[in-house]
Amino acid sequence: MKHLHHGVVGLALVAGLVPAAAQLAPDALVERPNLGLPDGTVAPAAQLQLTPEQKVAIFNAVQQSNSKVNATAQVPTTVGGQVPPSLELYILPDRALAIAPEAKGMKYTMVQNQLVLVDPTTMLVVAVIRG
C-alpha cells in the first residue's frame, strides 16, 4: 500500500509539471532554426512551387489584364527577398488563380518585365516569373 501511495504522489507531481510546461511560450519548448541568410533574405522554404506552365499562365493573365504596373521602389527579384512595406502590390487576376490555386493570397508587382509574387503577410518574394 505504501508503494501505491508513493506512485500516486509521483504521478501527481509529474502531472503538475506538464501544465506548467504547456504555459511556456512555444519558442521556449522548441528550438527553431534561423532561416535568415546573411544577406537578409529568407531560406527557400518561402518559395512558391509553380510548374513552368503555371508560370506562363500567370504571366500571360497579368499581361492581358491591361494593368500597367511597374515598381518604382527598390524591389528584390530573388526568392526570399524582403519587399519594402510601402510598395503597392496587386491582386492576381482570376485567370491566373484558376491555373495556379496555390498562388491564392499572393500579390504581385512588375519589375523590368519580371512578375514578382509576394506573400503580403511577410512581404517576402515567393516567386519570380520572367517574361
C-alpha positions, 0 to 999 in steps of 0.5 A: 500500500505504501508503494501505491501511495508513493506512485500516486504522489509521483504521478501527481507531481509529474502531472503538475509539471506538464501544465506548467510546461504547456504555459511556456511560450512555444519558442521556449519548448522548441528550438527553431532554426534561423532561416535568415541568410546573411544577406537578409533574405529568407531560406527557400522554404518561402518559395512558391512551387509553380510548374513552368506552365503555371508560370506562363499562365500567370504571366500571360493573365497579368499581361492581358489584364491591361494593368500597367504596373511597374515598381518604382521602389527598390524591389528584390527579384530573388526568392526570399527577398524582403519587399519594402512595406510601402510598395503597392502590390496587386491582386492576381487576376482570376485567370491566373488563380484558376491555373495556379490555386496555390498562388491564392493570397499572393500579390504581385508587382512588375519589375523590368518585365519580371512578375514578382509574387509576394506573400503580403503577410511577410512581404517576402518574394515567393516567386519570380516569373520572367517574361 
